[in-house]
């Protein structure tokens, strides 16, 4: 099967997901915590960039295919949900909040994806991504990158500051918590927005 460039980028994104999972879940005896965080951040940013470029290239060059329509959202979901499970495993201080975050994100994705399937097959309506959906995706990407990079930044600051490091509060990362809260809010808001907009297309009698 011959793949065009956007589809190759999508497949690459899908291949990077298990690599990301393995590296993120390796014990610290194999790969140091901060090194693992940097590698995970780089891999995740790389997958996010392929997501951005494959869509732009496909639309610009007229390379939109049914294969791409199917695989692109699948790769997106695998990318985000896989990263969330790595965070759940790797960051004990975030574990309780991450359980609720994962439930909210997975429930939203299942609900919106199911609704899109019913509306597109039953009514022939293409449910395009709106600005809230795009903002939701960006907020999740920012949150995931922040989780991995904020501890690294704190560690570097401690190395530079030296003695003052003992006065810093470990495990409490304000940007991580703020970005998590924003991602959750955007996930819920965009999900409700989609459901309200297309609820009229879901006839319970048919």
Secondary structure, 3 states (H helix, E strand, C coil): CCCCHHHHHHHHHHHHHHHHHHHHHCCCCCCCHHHHHHHHHHHHHHHHHHHHHHHHHHHHHCCCCHHHHHHHHHHHHHHHHHHHHHHHHHCHHHHHHHHHHHHHHHHHHHHHHHHHHHHHHHCCCCCCCCHHHHHHHHHHHHHHHHHHHHHHHHHHHHHHHHHHHHHCCCCCCHHHHHHHHHHHHHHHHHHHHHHHHHHHHCCCCC
